[in-house]
Amino acid sequence: MIFDDISLICRECGSDFLFTAGEQGFYQQKGLLNQPGRCHECRQNRKAASALNNQVLVQTQPEIPQVQTDAPISGVITSTVKENTKINCAACDRETTVPFRPRLSRPVYCYKCYNEMRANTTRPPSELAPVEKKQDENHEESNKEPEQVL
């Protein structure tokens, strides 16, 4: 397919820019259906602002300071912020924090109990103690001497 250069208007700065035949061929090769909406400079500014936001996000979690850039940014840039939630462990009832919001009424464990649960068995630690105790009681009963019936 033969492509011709197309003149487009940047949605951010309003200037005219060329969507060259080579770029159109690249878009077709990659399966991209839409024409670019921003000029090369605005795309570069947007990438730089996004990289700056991601860098700040990694360095300062969980609190993210407001970052002001000189690059014009249209629209809303959203970022995912991990939230810490205070919970009581379902096994030992100690207060701890987890990096998510518990949902679906599932039990949530502290770091120690969660690791014990993963190391020992698939059952939660709160269920392990009574089972082990029952096993000990059964073991003691089997060690008792049988009563003689007259």
Secondary structure as GFF3:
##gff-version 3
##sequence-region A 1 150
A	DSSP	beta_strand	6	9	.	.	.	ID=ss1
A	DSSP	beta_strand	16	19	.	.	.	ID=ss2
A	DSSP	alpha_helix	21	30	.	.	.	ID=ss3
A	DSSP	alpha_helix	40	59	.	.	.	ID=ss4
A	DSSP	beta_strand	85	88	.	.	.	ID=ss5
A	DSSP	beta_strand	95	98	.	.	.	ID=ss6
A	DSSP	alpha_helix	111	120	.	.	.	ID=ss7
A	DSSP	alpha_helix	125	143	.	.	.	ID=ss8
###
